[in-house]
Amino acid sequence: MRVYVPLTLPALAEAHRTGELGTGPLVAHAVTPALREWYLSDDIEELEYAALNRAALASLRLLAADTAPARRRVVVAADVPDGAAAADPDRGLDPAALSEVRLAGPLPLAKAASVHVDAADAEADVTAAAEALAAADGGDDDAQFVVDGAEDHELLWYATQEIPNLVGPGH
């Protein structure tokens, strides 16, 4: 199963240093039965793209909660055995959690297939979106427009061998 783990650049640097994504339980996103039903598509590539975008929104939430990191969304795509990631049936009906899964323990960075990161030119829009997120969650249409502006930026694809270049020297 392919899972998409939302991170920030400092969290990616920590994963690079320790060899593990998080300490578990870890929240990720994947193609879940709820996402399939909501998205109304059988195209696995479209469904995985939807799960990736939901992980990017979760990364934006991490940025909104911590103003220190560089304002770039980070998602690590990793392959885990079927059954290693479980959807919470109680959260499956929550539109915000359609693709959410939990991994019981830490995920070895060696399981990562790719890394997806905003380009530097997205930082202004991602910063504005992180600042507008709480208002958007509260129903403010103008704030939602700002959040949607970050989603207009496609995350760039990186091979896992490029992680040292993404996190910078000394990590």
N, C-alpha and C positions, 0 to 999 in steps of 0.2 A: 504494500500500500504506500502510495506517495503522500507524505504529509508536508505541510508548509508551516514552518515555525517562525512567528513574528519576533523580531529582535530590534535592537538599536546597534549603531556602530560599536559603542563600548561593550555591549553584550557579545557581539561577534568577536571582538578582540579577546574577551575573556574566554570564549569558547575555543578560540585559536590557541590560547595559552594553556588551557586545561585539557583540551581534546574532547570536551563534552558540552552539549547544548543544555544549559540549565542543570538543576539538581533533582528535578522531579518532585511531585508530578508536574508534567510539562503540558501546557495548553498549546495545541497546534490546530491547523485547519486541514480538511481533506474532503474528498468527495464522499459525503454521507448520504444515507437514504433520504434524509430531510432536504438536503441540498438538491438531490436529483428530482424530488417531487416539486420543490419550489421553482427550480430552473426550467423544468419541463423539456429536458433535452436528454438524448441518449448519446450525444457526441462527447466522448471522454475528454477530448482536448478542451472543449468549451467548458465542461464541468471543472476540470483542473484549473483552467484560467479563472473561473469564478472563485474557486477555493483560494487561489493565489491572491486575488484581489481582496478577499475577506481577510487574509492574513496581513496584507498591506495595511488595511484599515486598523487591524489590531496593533500593528507596529506604530501607526500614527497615534493610537491611544497610549502606547508606552512613551512616545515622545511628549505627549500632552501632560503626562504624569511626572516627567523628569525633564526639566528645561536645560539641563547641562549638555546632553549629547548633541552632536551635529544633527541638524534637522534633515535627515535622510532616512526614509523607510528602508528596512532591511528584512528580507524573508529568506530563510534557508529551506530549500526543498530537500527532503531526505526520504529514503526508502526504508520502511520498517516492515516486519512480518505482519501478515494479516492477523488481526486479533491483538496486536500490540497497542493499537490506538482504538479507544472506545468512545463512542458518542454517548453523551448523557441523555437518556430518553426524556428526562424532565426538562432539559434545555432545548431539545430538538424542535419544539414548537415556537421558541423565541426567535423572531426573525433575525436578530443580531447573532444568533448562535447556530444557524443552520448547518454550518460547516465545521463547527467546533468539535474537536476530539481531545482526549486526554491520554497522555503516555504515562505509565506508572512510574518510570524512573528516568534518569538522565539519558540523553540520546548521544551516542558517540558521534563526534564530528566526522569520523570516517564514514558514517552512513550517509553523509550529505552528498547529494547529486549535483547541486548547483546553488549559487547564491544570487539573489535578485536585490539590487540596490538602486535607489534614485540617483540620477545624474546630479552633478553639482548645480546645474541650472534650475533644478527643481526646489532647491532649499528655501527660496523665498515663499513659494506657494505652499510647501509643506509646513513651514513655520507658521504661516497665516492659518492654515488648516488646523494645526495643533492647537493654536490659540482660540479658534472658533468652535472647536469640537463640543465643548460643554454646552454652548448656546445652541448648536445644531441639535444635540441630543434633547434639548429642552423644547424643540419645535420651531426655532428661529429659522425662517426660510432663507434670509440673507446669509446667516452663518452656514447653513447647509450648502449654499452656493459656493462659499469659500472652501468648504471641505471637499466638495466635488471638484474644485479646481486642482487639488492635489492629485485626485484620481485621473485627471487628464494626462498626467505624466506616467509614461510606461516605465516600469522598473527595468533596469538593464540586467542582462544575464551575464553571470561570471562563472567560470569554472572554479572548483574548490581550490585549485592550485593558485588562484589569484587572491585568495583571502589575505595573505601577508601584504599585498599591495593595497588592499582596501582598508586595512586597519592601521597601516603605517608602521614605521620602524619601531623596534623595541617591544612589540607585542607578541 
